[in-house]
Amino acid sequence: MKTTPSLLLSIALSAVFWSGSVSADVRLFVRHKVDDFSVWVKGYDAYSEEQKRAGIFHKAVYQSLDDPNDVTVIHDFHDVNKAKDFISSTKLKDQMAKLGVQGQPEIWITTTTERK
């Protein structure tokens, strides 16, 4: 999957914007293509209680400017193990397949750093 400058800018701006207003210890990024964004986002929103139970305290959805079915989401956790458990969940994988996620998503986890 090709990474576009607009997507990278969106992710960078997201990190800058939220770093001042939400205290995130762990930020999970997931990028994937979906069959139909409108179908996917309804299912994503319906999954919000499961996300809360998993320890997500903040989330956001982004669409590529070049392709509305190219989606990046962020999920903030206070615990890296909860983030890892969430992304390895069979229930999540089943939900993603049900909602039309194409192929293997790009997933990466970051943590906040101390600056001196």
Summary of the structure (lengths in Angstrom):
residues: 116
radius of gyration: 13.9
end to end distance: 36.1
largest distance: 45.3
contacts: 317
relative contact order: 0.26
helix: 41%
strand: 29%
